[in-house]
């Protein structure tokens, strides 16, 4: 994987997600964002486990990808680190790389998906995020 490609995907994601609003996931509406919650990207995916995303596939056009988990790996308060895991149908053989995903309320986004385990029914792919959190401080005069 080329680091430049991976970083380009991380940079593009906030632009795509910046206008994301509420909407019901398969398990109800996502948790509301409070004023005290850090401004982070994981909030767009919280409460959406079980939702279906459509992944652009070079052979099949698109395949369904169910968001099966969001794991928060944040260890440093100045960083937001989390992992999204998607389940695709067995035989999808998507391969690692930048992929365009579409969700009915989140819209389109480009994520770097990396393949993982295959249980015979699903192939699992993950997208890792690591973002610096920007404090809401007034500009220096």
C-alpha positions as CSV (number, residue, x, y, z in Angstrom):
1,X,0.0,0.0,0.0
2,X,1.3,3.4,-0.9
3,X,1.2,5.8,2.1
4,X,0.2,8.7,-0.2
5,X,-2.9,6.9,-1.4
6,X,-3.9,6.0,2.1
7,X,-3.5,9.6,3.4
8,X,-5.5,10.9,0.4
9,X,-8.4,8.7,1.4
10,X,-8.3,9.9,4.9
11,X,-8.2,13.5,3.7
12,X,-11.1,13.0,1.4
13,X,-13.3,11.3,4.0
14,X,-14.0,14.5,6.1
15,X,-15.1,16.4,3.0
16,X,-17.5,13.7,2.1
17,X,-18.8,13.3,5.6
18,X,-19.0,17.0,6.5
19,X,-22.6,17.3,5.5
20,X,-23.8,14.0,6.9
21,X,-26.9,14.3,8.9
22,X,-29.2,12.1,11.0
23,X,-31.3,9.4,9.6
24,X,-32.3,6.1,10.8
25,X,-29.9,3.2,10.7
26,X,-31.2,-0.4,11.0
27,X,-31.0,-0.1,14.7
28,X,-32.7,3.3,15.0
29,X,-31.3,6.7,14.8
30,X,-27.6,7.2,15.7
31,X,-26.8,8.7,19.1
32,X,-27.0,12.5,19.1
33,X,-23.8,14.5,19.1
34,X,-23.5,16.5,22.2
35,X,-21.7,19.8,22.5
36,X,-19.1,18.2,24.8
37,X,-18.2,15.4,22.4
38,X,-15.0,15.9,20.5
39,X,-15.4,16.8,16.9
40,X,-14.5,13.5,15.3
41,X,-15.4,11.4,12.3
42,X,-16.4,8.3,14.3
43,X,-19.7,10.0,15.2
44,X,-20.9,9.6,11.6
45,X,-20.7,5.9,12.0
46,X,-21.9,5.4,15.6
47,X,-25.2,3.6,15.8
48,X,-24.9,2.4,12.2
49,X,-23.8,-1.1,12.9
50,X,-26.0,-3.4,10.8
51,X,-26.4,-0.7,8.0
52,X,-25.7,-1.7,4.4
53,X,-23.2,0.2,2.4
54,X,-22.7,-0.4,-1.3
55,X,-19.1,-0.9,-2.4
56,X,-18.0,-0.3,-5.9
57,X,-16.7,-3.6,-7.3
58,X,-14.6,-3.8,-10.5
59,X,-16.3,-7.0,-11.6
60,X,-19.8,-7.0,-10.1
61,X,-20.6,-3.3,-10.3
62,X,-21.3,-3.1,-6.6
63,X,-21.7,-5.5,-3.6
64,X,-23.4,-5.1,-0.3
65,X,-21.2,-4.5,2.7
66,X,-22.7,-4.6,6.2
67,X,-21.0,-2.4,8.8
68,X,-20.5,-5.0,11.5
69,X,-18.4,-3.1,14.0
70,X,-16.9,0.3,15.0
71,X,-14.0,-0.2,17.4
72,X,-12.6,2.9,19.2
73,X,-8.8,2.6,19.5
74,X,-8.2,6.1,20.9
75,X,-5.3,6.2,23.3
76,X,-4.3,9.9,23.1
77,X,-6.9,12.6,23.7
78,X,-5.4,14.7,20.7
79,X,-6.1,11.8,18.3
80,X,-9.2,10.0,17.2
81,X,-8.5,6.4,16.2
82,X,-11.1,3.9,15.2
83,X,-11.6,0.8,13.0
84,X,-14.7,0.1,10.8
85,X,-15.3,-3.6,9.8
86,X,-17.5,-4.5,6.9
87,X,-18.9,-8.0,6.0
88,X,-19.1,-8.7,2.2
89,X,-20.6,-11.8,0.7
90,X,-18.2,-14.7,0.3
91,X,-16.5,-14.8,-3.1
92,X,-16.5,-11.0,-3.4
93,X,-12.7,-11.0,-3.6
94,X,-12.5,-7.2,-3.6
95,X,-8.8,-6.9,-2.8
96,X,-7.1,-4.2,-0.8
97,X,-7.4,-0.6,-2.0
98,X,-9.3,2.6,-2.2
99,X,-13.0,1.9,-2.7
100,X,-16.1,4.1,-3.2
101,X,-18.8,3.3,-0.7
102,X,-22.4,4.6,-0.8
103,X,-24.8,4.7,2.1
104,X,-28.4,5.8,1.9
105,X,-28.1,8.7,4.4
106,X,-24.3,9.3,4.6
107,X,-23.9,9.5,0.8
108,X,-20.7,8.6,-1.0
109,X,-17.2,8.3,0.5
110,X,-13.9,6.8,-0.5
111,X,-12.2,4.5,2.0
112,X,-9.1,2.3,1.9
113,X,-10.4,-1.2,2.6
114,X,-8.1,-3.9,3.7
115,X,-9.1,-7.6,3.6
116,X,-9.2,-9.7,6.6
117,X,-10.7,-13.1,7.6
118,X,-13.1,-15.2,5.5
119,X,-15.5,-17.4,7.4
120,X,-17.0,-19.1,4.3
121,X,-20.1,-17.0,4.4
122,X,-18.6,-13.5,4.6
123,X,-15.3,-11.8,3.7
124,X,-14.4,-9.1,6.2
125,X,-12.8,-5.8,5.2
126,X,-11.6,-3.0,7.5
127,X,-11.0,0.7,7.2
128,X,-8.7,2.3,9.8
129,X,-8.9,5.9,10.8
130,X,-6.4,8.1,12.7
131,X,-7.2,11.8,12.9
132,X,-5.8,14.7,14.8
133,X,-8.5,16.5,16.7
134,X,-8.5,20.2,16.2
135,X,-9.5,22.2,19.2
136,X,-12.0,25.0,18.8
137,X,-9.7,27.8,19.7
138,X,-9.9,31.4,18.5
139,X,-7.1,32.4,16.0
140,X,-4.1,34.2,17.5
141,X,-4.2,38.0,16.9
